[in-house]
Amino acid sequence: MRHQVQSSLRGKGANLERTGLKRTDPRPDEIKGEEIFAFVVLKGGRDEFHRDELVRELRAHVAKEIGALAKPDEIRFADNLPKTRSGKIMRRLLRDIAAGREITTDTSTLEDQKILEQLRGEE
């Protein structure tokens, strides 16, 4: 279902450049089994958008396209996804952030440390 939700989010056409989707094991959902956590990168950046309105639109779009159970429980916006200097997305960091865990692994190869703050919702 992960790929279907990602496709639905991208299909919304809300200037989405990239999405990362993680299921959160430590934060189970009684009905779905696991929460769906979406990380979204906007084409124009995060400077001028109405976050709450866009979250509502994206969740409604996924519900219409796939069904209410597929709606992301949480959506976070950032300028980019965490990548190494060689361009690989560091999925383990997305998994830790989605689960609310402290990042204890090595992040020295991370291209931009500020992305972690954005994805945690601190910026």
N, C-alpha and C positions, 0 to 999 in steps of 0.2 A: 504494500500500500504506500510505502514511502515515496516511490517514484511517481505514483499517481498524484499524490499530494503536491510534490514538487512541480510536476507538469501543470497541475491546476493553478498553483500560485503564479508560475511563469506565464501561463495563458491569460491571466487577468490583465496583463498589459499595463500595469501600474508602474512603468519604468523600472521593472525589476531586472537587474543585471544577473544576479545569481542568488540561489537559495541553498541553504544547507539544512538538512532535517535530521533530527536525532530523536530517538525514543528514549525515555528516561526510566531506567530500571529502578533506581531507588525511590522514585516518585510514582508509584503505581496508581492507576485509575481503576476504580471499582468496576466500571462498565467496559472500558476499552482495553484494560490490561496494563497499558502504559500511556503516559501522557505523550502528546506529540509537541515537539518544541521546534520552532522554525527560526532560522537565522536568515535574514534577508539583507541583500545589498542592493541599494537603489542606484540606477544609472546616473542620475544627477547629483548624487550625494545626499546627505541627511540634512542639509542646511534648511531647505524650504519645503517641508511637508508637514501635514497634520497627522501626527502619529496615531492618535486614537481613532480618527476617521479611517485611515488606511488599514489599521488592524481590523476594524469592523468590516470594511469592504473585502479584505482578503479572506477572513473567516467565512463571511457570507458566500463568497464565490466558491470556496472549497465545498461548503455544505451543499450548494446548488449543483455543482459538477459531480461530486462523489457521494456526498451524504453527510449528515450532521456528525456522525461518529468520526469522520476524518478531519474535522476542523482542528487546526493547531490550538493547543491549550495556551501556548504562549508564543509570541512573535517578538523577536528582538532585531533591531536594525543596527547596521554598522557600515563603515566605509568600505570594508572588505572582509573576507573571511581570513582566519589566521593561516598564513602560509609561511613555508620556509623560504629562504633566499632563492632556492631553485624553483619555487613556484608550486610546490606540493601543499595541498591543504592539510593542516594538522588536525585530523578528525578526532584524535584523542582529547584535544583541548575543547572541542565543541561538546564532546560527550561529558567531560567533567563540568563544564559550565552549565549544561542542561540539567545535570544531576545536582547542581548546587554544591559540588565538591570543591575544595581548595585545590588549586593546581600545584602539585608538588614535583612534577616531572620537569626535565630540562627544557627551558624555552629559549636557550641561547641562539638557536638557529631561526627563531621567529623573525620574520622580515620587519614587522612593526608591532612593538609591545603595546602600543596604545589601543590596538584592536581589541585586546582582551578586556580592557576597561569598558569599551563600547558594548561588547557582547554580554558583559555582566550587567549592563544597564546602569553603570556608574557614571557614564558621560552622556 
